[in-house]
């Protein structure tokens, strides 16, 4: 079944984008021995000296992927801002197609996913994170979902594409219709919807049970504490962690709240940052400027960040998507607690909420300039560019709206982006000279 | 005047508050306002960005990412004295209806803060506004029934809907109490819609009294039109000029604004009645109501014998891009109704490329008819 509910090209043969290597990956990802080998490889990487936080992150995904692909646990697809404590708390594993698109781009599979999606009439003007997510699902690069849960805030493409994935796989679909305005009524309504979704999932999906919620909430709160420690360390000048790497791990930030691995990951990362500060072995040793990065990054190429961090010694000190915006969760009132987490998202509600967070990031992380990666097709974030530019200009913070595409290399204007980043760096320099006079 | 940005925001509330209200219909984005939103943004959202008058109010709904940014831009840059956000649920169930009823109550109370209307007269005026709008909707539904029966060109009927929207924009609002001519009598509710409905009937009669060859054509292949927002009349004109007969239009204006009825007999709370009716109507692509849209479109196509569907998406409208995929495959699964996808900006129907594509679609439909006739013989 294609999104919308009809049999199409599959009955006549191959799906567009289903190349030989894609078929190999489809098959391998569902083999038990492959996941066993992956475990051995991770152990070997650990012995070879990969950093503990890197190993923890890989284990976190390897664990979820194993459960999802081998159907050891129910795999629930969620949109980027669904609190996944709900999924871990039900004993399932989450899968975020839009976040997995970043993986696909990093490993060079995005083009096939995009091709598959476009052959099903998806417009190339849609955000490529969502298109690649649908494509990966159609190509069976992603595991088969037992159910789909989306939240309606922030991004139209996320919820719509996941609805179509649920149609494609003919599985239950739950939407958390998030109210825009903050009020007791709004919170009650959302909490009730989350509870109904939990009850529905427990009823509709075998092997899900709400008995794991306490554990998932505890995991989330421990991870949150470690993460806040890490954020404090990241205020250090020079920055103890490469922003380009931090932007890769945004995927984990969106994905794994509630997983036991996330706390381990942030503990290891916190320890790593502490070690770096103690040893003075900073990744951008002669840090000239510190940037805040809004939205995501191109995942298919490291050139932009190599140019910034290595050539010009400009750090990405913090990312908007890494901002911790919610209070500790309360297992005694789980649905209200998750509702509060959703509603606390600074991207939701009037733009002033987002501006406040950016302002905090600028102050807390001693930011010299702000770059918004204007992902093609992202109406949620790109639509605020004029406001951001004016707001930051009034505060004396240079702002760059950098057009690009995080997944679709065909939309990449890497040379132009580098030119614009170079010009932005010159602007920061001229401002520094002006301030020093 | 209150500019409504979405068909889910009831006209009834501002009208009852003594303010004229109309769906924001524009000729396109203003070049002077280009910098406020990116170019790769829905043209309807960009058209909404303009400097509004001191007496204007803009009511923006939680329609999509783009309209949320419109609200932010209007507020941040002070382009409208008052911009209100109406939080429209995306689902239709008793909880959503109750929530929306409260949201509408809040919207009314914000509007009432800015008008000199005695608050105790509002409930009575709201009842009358609901009845009045029901009458207007009934009149206009009658007009679109004629379109479906191919007795009136869809262009004419849509033009009528736009004219009625303009009449509502001129609906007498309450005078300023500081004006010397102000009298509390102006706030009297009785008969507030009678003159308006008479004007609407006259408009409709004028359209129907035109010679038959100017207002109807029955020779073309019947097709339906669907999408998020039509932007302007040019597409419907282009379809009819290409020799196809439009038998229904599923768009913000007209059908999703007029093709429903508010039942205020079964509940004592008019806000609940409004919320229920507006959320229950034919769902717009932003709503999550399963396959309801596909089912209703299929019903429309079957009822009016449409042989094809032309789906129009304003350029960069994500809701339409996703909706089209569901509609195309969904309708095909229900009976192979061919669907043509068109996207564009304001004035899309005046582009030669659009005419060429519609003409090719017509040829395809004619070919299908010839094939069917051949098989029957």
Contacts between the chains, C-beta under 8 A, distances in Angstrom:
chain1	res1	chain2	res2	distance
A	2	B	329	5.6
A	3	B	325	5.7
A	3	B	326	6.7
A	3	B	329	6.7
A	4	B	294	7.8
A	4	B	325	5.6
A	4	B	326	4.5
A	4	B	327	7.4
A	4	B	328	6.6
A	4	B	329	2.8
A	4	B	330	4.8
A	4	B	333	7.4
A	5	B	291	7.4
A	5	B	329	6.0
A	5	B	330	5.7
A	5	B	333	5.4
A	6	B	329	4.6
A	6	B	330	7.5
A	6	B	332	5.5
A	6	B	333	4.0
A	8	B	329	7.3
A	120	B	325	6.7
A	121	B	324	6.9
A	121	B	325	5.2
A	121	B	328	6.3
A	121	B	341	7.3
A	122	B	321	7.1
A	122	B	325	6.4
A	123	B	313	7.8
A	123	B	321	4.3
A	123	B	343	7.6
A	125	B	40	7.1
A	125	B	315	7.4
A	125	B	316	5.7
A	125	B	321	6.8
A	126	B	318	6.1
A	126	B	321	5.5
A	126	B	322	7.6
A	127	B	318	7.8
A	152	B	90	5.3
A	152	B	288	7.8
A	154	B	65	7.7
A	155	B	65	6.6
A	156	B	64	5.4
A	156	B	65	5.1
A	156	B	286	7.7
A	156	B	318	4.8
A	156	B	319	6.1
A	156	B	322	7.7
A	157	B	318	5.5
A	157	B	322	7.3
A	159	B	288	7.6
A	160	B	318	7.1
A	160	B	319	7.3
A	160	B	322	3.9
A	160	B	323	8.0
A	161	B	322	6.9
A	163	B	288	6.8
A	164	B	322	6.8
A	164	B	325	6.6
A	164	B	326	6.7
A	167	B	326	7.5
A	175	B	90	6.9
A	175	B	91	6.5
A	175	B	288	5.0
A	177	B	89	5.4
A	177	B	90	4.9
A	177	B	91	4.9
A	177	B	96	6.8
A	177	B	288	7.4
A	179	B	87	5.6
A	179	B	89	7.9
A	179	B	99	6.9
A	180	B	62	5.1
A	180	B	68	7.8
A	180	B	85	6.5
A	180	B	87	4.3
A	181	B	85	7.3
A	181	B	87	5.4
A	181	B	103	7.8
A	185	B	99	6.7
A	185	B	102	5.9
A	186	B	87	7.9
A	186	B	99	7.7
A	189	B	95	6.1
A	189	B	99	5.2
A	192	B	95	6.6
A	193	B	95	7.6
A	350	B	71	7.7
A	350	B	72	6.5
A	350	B	75	7.1
A	350	B	85	7.8
A	351	B	69	7.9
A	351	B	72	3.9
A	351	B	75	7.8
A	351	B	76	6.4
A	374	B	38	7.5
A	376	B	40	7.3
A	377	B	40	7.6
A	377	B	318	7.4
A	379	B	41	6.5
A	379	B	42	7.8
A	379	B	64	7.3
A	379	B	65	3.7
A	379	B	66	5.0
A	379	B	69	6.7
A	379	B	316	7.6
A	379	B	318	6.5
A	380	B	65	4.6
A	380	B	68	7.8
A	380	B	69	7.8
A	382	B	38	5.1
A	382	B	40	7.4
A	382	B	41	7.8
A	383	B	37	5.8
A	383	B	38	6.7
A	383	B	41	6.4
A	383	B	65	6.7
A	383	B	66	6.4
A	383	B	68	7.6
A	383	B	69	3.0
A	383	B	72	7.4
A	383	B	73	7.7
A	384	B	69	6.2
A	384	B	72	6.4
A	385	B	38	6.3
A	386	B	35	5.9
A	386	B	36	5.1
A	386	B	37	7.1
A	386	B	73	6.9
A	386	B	77	8.0
A	387	B	72	6.2
A	387	B	73	6.7
A	387	B	76	4.9
A	387	B	77	7.9
A	390	B	76	7.6
